[in-house]
Amino acid sequence: MNLGLFYQTGYRYVAAYHALNQFRKIYPNAPVAMYEDNTYVMYPIALKFNCKYARTDKQGYNDPNSGRPAYNLETILSWFDRVYEACTTTLATCEYVMNFEDDVWIKRAIKYKPQYDLSGIGGISLNDSIYEYFSVSIRGVYGCGGSVFNRLKYIEAYHKLKNVDWEYIKLLDSKPLEWTDSALTFMFLNAGFTVGFWEDAQQYRNSKALRLDDRSGWDGSISDLELEQGDVSVIHCWKPYYYPTDEEILIVDEELNSIKNNFNVN
């Protein structure tokens, strides 16, 4: 599958490092468009993993760095703009684009080609009024981290956003104006494109872990990941490195400092 990544990232640089390191083991040459709001925290990581880097002057939700890039209509539309820019430049040769995030883990090469224009895991639904507005039977949100979409369909859907009555949509459900997964799902529905479940992706599950920072039953091995995730390529909401150990931080810091010195990055 001809795949590229759109990667909006932020201050969780240890998680970003490990997510891209894992991705590059499997897709060493796939194009990656990395965007960061208002800081240069991720620039050395972009250099390390051969990503096309772009810094915006927007302020992210997690002050002072972006972790959640959208939380109102202005920031959602700015996020759409970034994806469009990536789809028409860095990712212009790709058939499919993945909405990559710090908590996305690629276990293996993709086996199952997406069946829909936007394919994902089917998260928390929008209000029924949104689906009724589009006269669709589908329920769920399919644009979360690890979802994939047809690049050309995204470009077409992007241009159709100019006709959206956002004030009316907000009355139906505010989530498409606040969350990128809901916004991406809304965007494809608005264009009349298909959205649905992707059998090669799964939400992370660990019955032994009581909290996101609990690594009980997790050792990072493939065998461990197979236990509850099943035979899938993409895992979303996989957050062990959101809570790195002191040793993990030190190892990444040392490598990034070396990159900064080699490339004269401040």
C-alpha atoms as a printed R data frame, in Angstrom:
    type eleno elety resid chain resno       x       y      z
1   ATOM     1    CA   MET     A     1   0.000   0.000  0.000
2   ATOM     2    CA   ASN     A     2   1.386   3.362 -1.032
3   ATOM     3    CA   LEU     A     3   1.274   5.098  2.356
4   ATOM     4    CA   GLY     A     4   2.440   8.369  3.869
5   ATOM     5    CA   LEU     A     5   1.999   9.920  7.311
6   ATOM     6    CA   PHE     A     6   0.495  13.218  8.342
7   ATOM     7    CA   TYR     A     7   1.897  13.729 11.820
8   ATOM     8    CA   GLN     A     8   0.791  16.610 14.029
9   ATOM     9    CA   THR     A     9   2.872  16.290 17.159
10  ATOM    10    CA   GLY     A    10   3.877  18.266 20.215
11  ATOM    11    CA   TYR     A    11   5.760  18.142 23.467
12  ATOM    12    CA   ARG     A    12   5.752  14.354 24.070
13  ATOM    13    CA   TYR     A    13   9.048  13.930 22.280
14  ATOM    14    CA   VAL     A    14   9.943  10.560 23.865
15  ATOM    15    CA   ALA     A    15   6.668   9.059 22.654
16  ATOM    16    CA   ALA     A    16   7.147  10.653 19.225
17  ATOM    17    CA   TYR     A    17  10.683   9.279 19.009
18  ATOM    18    CA   HIS     A    18   9.605   5.712 19.733
19  ATOM    19    CA   ALA     A    19   6.519   5.864 17.507
20  ATOM    20    CA   LEU     A    20   8.579   6.999 14.516
21  ATOM    21    CA   ASN     A    21  11.426   4.622 15.316
22  ATOM    22    CA   GLN     A    22   8.968   1.735 15.170
23  ATOM    23    CA   PHE     A    23   7.356   3.036 11.981
24  ATOM    24    CA   ARG     A    24  10.728   3.367 10.247
25  ATOM    25    CA   LYS     A    25  11.572  -0.267 11.034
26  ATOM    26    CA   ILE     A    26   8.656  -1.259  8.813
27  ATOM    27    CA   TYR     A    27   8.359   1.647  6.371
28  ATOM    28    CA   PRO     A    28  11.873   3.099  6.077
29  ATOM    29    CA   ASN     A    29  11.166   5.201  2.984
30  ATOM    30    CA   ALA     A    30   7.545   6.312  3.367
31  ATOM    31    CA   PRO     A    31   7.103  10.107  3.330
32  ATOM    32    CA   VAL     A    32   6.212  11.736  6.650
33  ATOM    33    CA   ALA     A    33   4.862  15.277  6.948
34  ATOM    34    CA   MET     A    34   5.477  16.425 10.528
35  ATOM    35    CA   TYR     A    35   3.848  19.567 11.909
36  ATOM    36    CA   GLU     A    36   4.540  21.266 15.219
37  ATOM    37    CA   ASP     A    37   2.895  24.333 16.723
38  ATOM    38    CA   ASN     A    38   4.911  27.237 18.066
39  ATOM    39    CA   THR     A    39   8.114  25.436 19.150
40  ATOM    40    CA   TYR     A    40  11.004  23.442 17.673
41  ATOM    41    CA   VAL     A    41  10.923  20.548 20.137
42  ATOM    42    CA   MET     A    42  10.348  17.977 17.393
43  ATOM    43    CA   TYR     A    43  12.787  19.288 14.810
44  ATOM    44    CA   PRO     A    44  15.686  16.983 15.822
45  ATOM    45    CA   ILE     A    45  13.303  14.020 15.710
46  ATOM    46    CA   ALA     A    46  12.218  15.042 12.212
47  ATOM    47    CA   LEU     A    47  15.884  15.072 11.175
48  ATOM    48    CA   LYS     A    48  16.513  11.694 12.796
49  ATOM    49    CA   PHE     A    49  13.627   9.962 11.031
50  ATOM    50    CA   ASN     A    50  13.720  11.799  7.697
51  ATOM    51    CA   CYS     A    51  10.456  13.696  8.100
52  ATOM    52    CA   LYS     A    52   9.484  16.829  6.225
53  ATOM    53    CA   TYR     A    53   9.176  19.309  9.082
54  ATOM    54    CA   ALA     A    54   6.951  22.371  9.299
55  ATOM    55    CA   ARG     A    55   6.487  24.693 12.246
56  ATOM    56    CA   THR     A    56   3.350  26.797 12.547
57  ATOM    57    CA   ASP     A    57   2.778  29.941 14.563
58  ATOM    58    CA   LYS     A    58  -0.376  28.549 16.128
59  ATOM    59    CA   GLN     A    59  -0.565  27.977 19.857
60  ATOM    60    CA   GLY     A    60  -1.388  24.399 20.715
61  ATOM    61    CA   TYR     A    61  -3.922  23.375 23.313
62  ATOM    62    CA   ASN     A    62  -1.241  22.075 25.679
63  ATOM    63    CA   ASP     A    63   0.602  25.275 26.521
64  ATOM    64    CA   PRO     A    64   3.332  25.977 25.519
65  ATOM    65    CA   ASN     A    65   3.519  23.140 22.999
66  ATOM    66    CA   SER     A    66   0.863  21.485 20.924
67  ATOM    67    CA   GLY     A    67  -0.370  18.084 21.973
68  ATOM    68    CA   ARG     A    68  -3.980  18.458 20.958
69  ATOM    69    CA   PRO     A    69  -3.839  20.667 17.859
70  ATOM    70    CA   ALA     A    70  -7.501  21.624 17.645
71  ATOM    71    CA   TYR     A    71 -10.125  22.732 20.120
72  ATOM    72    CA   ASN     A    72 -12.308  25.294 18.340
73  ATOM    73    CA   LEU     A    73 -13.370  26.121 14.792
74  ATOM    74    CA   GLU     A    74 -10.301  28.249 14.071
75  ATOM    75    CA   THR     A    75  -7.870  25.540 15.091
76  ATOM    76    CA   ILE     A    76  -9.867  22.787 13.342
77  ATOM    77    CA   LEU     A    77  -9.814  24.719 10.069
78  ATOM    78    CA   SER     A    78  -6.086  25.365 10.516
79  ATOM    79    CA   TRP     A    79  -5.569  21.644 11.030
80  ATOM    80    CA   PHE     A    80  -7.520  20.896  7.827
81  ATOM    81    CA   ASP     A    81  -5.242  23.386  6.037
82  ATOM    82    CA   ARG     A    82  -2.115  21.593  7.235
83  ATOM    83    CA   VAL     A    83  -3.372  18.201  6.096
84  ATOM    84    CA   TYR     A    84  -4.272  19.690  2.715
85  ATOM    85    CA   GLU     A    85  -0.834  21.254  2.403
86  ATOM    86    CA   ALA     A    86   0.810  17.922  3.227
87  ATOM    87    CA   CYS     A    87  -1.409  16.042  0.755
88  ATOM    88    CA   THR     A    88  -0.458  18.392 -2.073
89  ATOM    89    CA   THR     A    89   3.286  18.554 -1.306
90  ATOM    90    CA   THR     A    90   5.162  16.027  0.859
91  ATOM    91    CA   LEU     A    91   2.547  13.293  0.444
92  ATOM    92    CA   ALA     A    92   1.603  14.064 -3.170
93  ATOM    93    CA   THR     A    93   2.770  10.660 -4.441
94  ATOM    94    CA   CYS     A    94   0.794   8.664 -1.841
95  ATOM    95    CA   GLU     A    95  -2.474   6.882 -2.437
96  ATOM    96    CA   TYR     A    96  -3.306   6.711  1.273
97  ATOM    97    CA   VAL     A    97  -2.438   8.965  4.192
98  ATOM    98    CA   MET     A    98  -2.431   7.909  7.836
99  ATOM    99    CA   ASN     A    99  -3.426  10.344 10.572
100 ATOM   100    CA   PHE     A   100  -0.446   9.576 12.777
101 ATOM   101    CA   GLU     A   101  -0.211  10.509 16.455
102 ATOM   102    CA   ASP     A   102   2.156  10.006 19.384
103 ATOM   103    CA   ASP     A   103   0.061   7.064 20.626
104 ATOM   104    CA   VAL     A   104  -0.039   5.142 17.338
105 ATOM   105    CA   TRP     A   105   2.069   1.978 17.150
106 ATOM   106    CA   ILE     A   106   2.727   0.083 13.912
107 ATOM   107    CA   LYS     A   107   3.166  -3.609 14.712
108 ATOM   108    CA   ARG     A   108   3.739  -4.936 11.221
109 ATOM   109    CA   ALA     A   109   3.313  -4.063  7.556
110 ATOM   110    CA   ILE     A   110  -0.272  -3.396  6.562
111 ATOM   111    CA   LYS     A   111  -2.040  -6.497  5.268
112 ATOM   112    CA   TYR     A   112  -5.578  -5.313  4.675
113 ATOM   113    CA   LYS     A   113  -6.205  -2.439  2.316
114 ATOM   114    CA   PRO     A   114  -8.840  -0.011  3.658
115 ATOM   115    CA   GLN     A   115 -12.301  -0.565  2.229
116 ATOM   116    CA   TYR     A   116 -13.526   2.995  2.737
117 ATOM   117    CA   ASP     A   117 -12.438   6.478  1.753
118 ATOM   118    CA   LEU     A   118 -11.796   7.046  5.470
119 ATOM   119    CA   SER     A   119 -11.134   3.925  7.517
120 ATOM   120    CA   GLY     A   120 -10.462   3.668 11.247
121 ATOM   121    CA   ILE     A   121 -11.428   1.988 14.493
122 ATOM   122    CA   GLY     A   122 -14.855   3.522 15.024
123 ATOM   123    CA   GLY     A   123 -14.591   5.628 18.160
124 ATOM   124    CA   ILE     A   124 -17.250   7.455 20.173
125 ATOM   125    CA   SER     A   125 -20.101   8.450 17.891
126 ATOM   126    CA   LEU     A   126 -21.195  11.910 16.939
127 ATOM   127    CA   ASN     A   127 -24.703  12.918 17.915
128 ATOM   128    CA   ASP     A   128 -27.315  11.091 15.862
129 ATOM   129    CA   SER     A   129 -28.427  14.446 14.448
130 ATOM   130    CA   ILE     A   130 -25.185  14.627 12.449
131 ATOM   131    CA   TYR     A   131 -25.717  11.232 10.840
132 ATOM   132    CA   GLU     A   132 -29.355  12.090 10.181
133 ATOM   133    CA   TYR     A   133 -28.258  15.377  8.598
134 ATOM   134    CA   PHE     A   134 -26.200  13.378  6.095
135 ATOM   135    CA   SER     A   135 -28.796  10.578  5.800
136 ATOM   136    CA   VAL     A   136 -26.278   7.848  6.598
137 ATOM   137    CA   SER     A   137 -26.730   4.708  8.673
138 ATOM   138    CA   ILE     A   138 -23.123   4.517  9.823
139 ATOM   139    CA   ARG     A   139 -22.354   5.310 13.460
140 ATOM   140    CA   GLY     A   140 -18.986   5.983 15.061
141 ATOM   141    CA   VAL     A   141 -15.981   8.249 14.477
142 ATOM   142    CA   TYR     A   142 -13.346   6.881 12.114
143 ATOM   143    CA   GLY     A   143 -10.726   9.634 11.911
144 ATOM   144    CA   CYS     A   144  -8.734   8.947 15.085
145 ATOM   145    CA   GLY     A   145  -5.024   8.295 15.318
146 ATOM   146    CA   GLY     A   146  -4.000   5.457 13.004
147 ATOM   147    CA   SER     A   147  -6.908   6.001 10.618
148 ATOM   148    CA   VAL     A   148  -6.166   6.113  6.898
149 ATOM   149    CA   PHE     A   149  -7.814   8.057  4.120
150 ATOM   150    CA   ASN     A   150  -7.633   8.299  0.365
151 ATOM   151    CA   ARG     A   151  -5.463  11.330 -0.388
152 ATOM   152    CA   LEU     A   152  -7.330  12.464 -3.501
153 ATOM   153    CA   LYS     A   153 -10.667  12.131 -1.729
154 ATOM   154    CA   TYR     A   154  -9.329  14.291  1.098
155 ATOM   155    CA   ILE     A   155  -8.419  17.042 -1.357
156 ATOM   156    CA   GLU     A   156 -11.896  16.932 -2.853
157 ATOM   157    CA   ALA     A   157 -13.535  16.904  0.591
158 ATOM   158    CA   TYR     A   158 -11.373  19.829  1.702
159 ATOM   159    CA   HIS     A   159 -12.716  22.063 -1.049
160 ATOM   160    CA   LYS     A   160 -16.295  21.163 -0.160
161 ATOM   161    CA   LEU     A   161 -15.812  22.522  3.372
162 ATOM   162    CA   LYS     A   162 -16.276  26.066  2.076
163 ATOM   163    CA   ASN     A   163 -20.025  25.432  1.867
164 ATOM   164    CA   VAL     A   164 -20.436  24.207  5.453
165 ATOM   165    CA   ASP     A   165 -22.689  26.208  7.780
166 ATOM   166    CA   TRP     A   166 -20.537  25.747 10.866
167 ATOM   167    CA   GLU     A   167 -22.913  27.581 13.177
168 ATOM   168    CA   TYR     A   168 -25.666  25.133 12.295
169 ATOM   169    CA   ILE     A   169 -23.339  22.132 12.645
170 ATOM   170    CA   LYS     A   170 -22.334  23.359 16.096
171 ATOM   171    CA   LEU     A   171 -25.997  23.311 17.098
172 ATOM   172    CA   LEU     A   172 -26.204  19.677 16.022
173 ATOM   173    CA   ASP     A   173 -22.933  18.623 17.669
174 ATOM   174    CA   SER     A   174 -19.890  20.666 18.690
175 ATOM   175    CA   LYS     A   175 -17.416  17.765 18.437
176 ATOM   176    CA   PRO     A   176 -16.529  18.319 14.736
177 ATOM   177    CA   LEU     A   177 -15.388  21.804 15.778
178 ATOM   178    CA   GLU     A   178 -13.282  20.529 18.671
179 ATOM   179    CA   TRP     A   179 -11.690  17.155 17.914
180 ATOM   180    CA   THR     A   180  -9.707  16.149 14.855
181 ATOM   181    CA   ASP     A   181 -11.084  12.587 14.750
182 ATOM   182    CA   SER     A   182 -14.663  13.897 14.728
183 ATOM   183    CA   ALA     A   183 -13.738  16.661 12.276
184 ATOM   184    CA   LEU     A   184 -12.135  14.248  9.808
185 ATOM   185    CA   THR     A   185 -15.153  11.952  9.963
186 ATOM   186    CA   PHE     A   186 -17.488  14.913  9.453
187 ATOM   187    CA   MET     A   187 -15.404  16.132  6.522
188 ATOM   188    CA   PHE     A   188 -15.710  12.867  4.601
189 ATOM   189    CA   LEU     A   189 -19.413  12.535  5.352
190 ATOM   190    CA   ASN     A   190 -19.951  16.103  4.201
191 ATOM   191    CA   ALA     A   191 -18.334  15.254  0.864
192 ATOM   192    CA   GLY     A   192 -20.538  12.180  0.431
193 ATOM   193    CA   PHE     A   193 -17.620   9.784  0.798
194 ATOM   194    CA   THR     A   194 -17.569   6.476  2.650
195 ATOM   195    CA   VAL     A   195 -16.344   5.986  6.199
196 ATOM   196    CA   GLY     A   196 -16.079   2.751  8.095
197 ATOM   197    CA   PHE     A   197 -14.125   0.207 10.111
198 ATOM   198    CA   TRP     A   198 -10.616  -0.887  9.165
199 ATOM   199    CA   GLU     A   199  -9.853  -4.483 10.081
200 ATOM   200    CA   ASP     A   200  -6.109  -3.812 10.328
201 ATOM   201    CA   ALA     A   201  -6.436  -1.361 13.239
202 ATOM   202    CA   GLN     A   202  -7.388  -1.761 16.885
203 ATOM   203    CA   GLN     A   203  -7.752   0.351 20.011
204 ATOM   204    CA   TYR     A   204  -5.134  -0.640 22.589
205 ATOM   205    CA   ARG     A   205  -6.391  -3.040 25.216
206 ATOM   206    CA   ASN     A   206  -4.558  -4.320 28.290
207 ATOM   207    CA   SER     A   207  -6.666  -6.027 30.913
208 ATOM   208    CA   LYS     A   208  -3.730  -6.010 33.348
209 ATOM   209    CA   ALA     A   209  -3.186  -2.242 33.246
210 ATOM   210    CA   LEU     A   210  -5.392  -0.132 35.493
211 ATOM   211    CA   ARG     A   211  -4.169   3.268 34.257
212 ATOM   212    CA   LEU     A   212  -2.543   4.683 31.129
213 ATOM   213    CA   ASP     A   213   0.780   4.951 32.946
214 ATOM   214    CA   ASP     A   214   0.535   1.372 34.241
215 ATOM   215    CA   ARG     A   215   2.863  -0.950 32.328
216 ATOM   216    CA   SER     A   216   1.617  -4.127 33.950
217 ATOM   217    CA   GLY     A   217   1.690  -6.893 31.409
218 ATOM   218    CA   TRP     A   218   3.532  -4.730 28.891
219 ATOM   219    CA   ASP     A   219   7.134  -5.290 27.848
220 ATOM   220    CA   GLY     A   220   7.074  -3.904 24.312
221 ATOM   221    CA   SER     A   221   7.442  -7.286 22.676
222 ATOM   222    CA   ILE     A   222   5.474  -8.439 19.673
223 ATOM   223    CA   SER     A   223   4.245 -11.490 21.578
224 ATOM   224    CA   ASP     A   224   2.895  -9.268 24.339
225 ATOM   225    CA   LEU     A   225   1.148  -6.999 21.866
226 ATOM   226    CA   GLU     A   226  -0.490  -9.966 20.166
227 ATOM   227    CA   LEU     A   227  -2.186 -11.139 23.339
228 ATOM   228    CA   GLU     A   228  -5.101  -8.716 23.406
229 ATOM   229    CA   GLN     A   229  -4.711  -6.644 20.247
230 ATOM   230    CA   GLY     A   230  -4.940  -9.507 17.792
231 ATOM   231    CA   ASP     A   231  -3.231  -9.724 14.416
232 ATOM   232    CA   VAL     A   232  -3.480  -6.083 13.345
233 ATOM   233    CA   SER     A   233  -1.010  -3.612 11.937
234 ATOM   234    CA   VAL     A   234  -2.058  -0.439 13.755
235 ATOM   235    CA   ILE     A   235  -2.726   0.153 17.447
236 ATOM   236    CA   HIS     A   236  -4.167   3.439 18.652
237 ATOM   237    CA   CYS     A   237  -4.119   4.777 22.214
238 ATOM   238    CA   TRP     A   238  -0.862   2.945 22.996
239 ATOM   239    CA   LYS     A   239   0.645   5.269 25.595
240 ATOM   240    CA   PRO     A   240   3.530   3.633 27.513
241 ATOM   241    CA   TYR     A   241   5.954   6.283 26.274
242 ATOM   242    CA   TYR     A   242   3.641   9.100 27.350
243 ATOM   243    CA   TYR     A   243   5.035   8.271 30.793
244 ATOM   244    CA   PRO     A   244   8.715   7.516 30.098
245 ATOM   245    CA   THR     A   245  11.160   6.369 32.727
246 ATOM   246    CA   ASP     A   246  14.144   8.538 33.648
247 ATOM   247    CA   GLU     A   247  16.370   6.135 31.742
248 ATOM   248    CA   GLU     A   248  14.218   6.362 28.607
249 ATOM   249    CA   ILE     A   249  14.291  10.152 28.756
250 ATOM   250    CA   LEU     A   250  18.071  10.142 29.175
251 ATOM   251    CA   ILE     A   251  18.630   7.838 26.199
252 ATOM   252    CA   VAL     A   252  16.465   9.935 23.875
253 ATOM   253    CA   ASP     A   253  17.932  13.206 25.166
254 ATOM   254    CA   GLU     A   254  21.470  12.001 24.472
255 ATOM   255    CA   GLU     A   255  20.628  11.029 20.915
256 ATOM   256    CA   LEU     A   256  18.729  14.243 20.206
257 ATOM   257    CA   ASN     A   257  21.553  16.341 21.646
258 ATOM   258    CA   SER     A   258  23.948  14.571 19.296
259 ATOM   259    CA   ILE     A   259  21.665  15.384 16.357
260 ATOM   260    CA   LYS     A   260  21.435  19.014 17.453
261 ATOM   261    CA   ASN     A   261  25.217  19.263 17.590
262 ATOM   262    CA   ASN     A   262  25.698  17.598 14.207
263 ATOM   263    CA   PHE     A   263  23.147  19.844 12.508
264 ATOM   264    CA   ASN     A   264  23.849  22.955 14.597
265 ATOM   265    CA   VAL     A   265  20.275  23.054 15.902
266 ATOM   266    CA   ASN     A   266  19.521  25.189 18.953
